[in-house]
């Protein structure tokens, strides 16, 4: 196993993704959630490029694109196009089974952002977070692993807050 430099440019960009990702999952407003997520994805593109992980770069690029598109439309056709592009990238770039983890996470996130809202959207995103945790451990991404573990916790807390708020509001 190779030694990891905690302050390399790749890891520092991963820490920026960490801050943006946590900020994203703290949002209860879906639009702000998607904006913060786009920033996180942009940082992830650079982070994984510097780590030399092309499938994670491809997945993060598609996640950035889908976050921006989901701000403008909820079209099923756009969603299907983004998922198809993710799968095509997987067929082109995946060399081992673990390479599919970020691509599967991106497909789940795409479905969630285009077809769901509120708590259901965040629950599906939580499933994708589990896939990202596995990918980041395998890739040796310190910031990315920390990000996704914290995102899982923050997202769970936000889901609980939103569900509690929905129970206390009159129908």
Buried (B, 14 or more C-beta within 10 A) or exposed (E): EEEEEEEEEBBBBBBBBBBBBBBBBBBEEBEEBBBBBBBBBBBBBBBBBBBEBBBBBBBBBBBBBBBBBBBEEEEEEBBEBBBEBBBEBBEEBBEEEBBBBBBBBBBBBBBBBBBBEBBEBBBBBBEBBBBBBBBBBBBBBBBBBBBBBBBBEBBBEBBEEBEEEEEEEEE
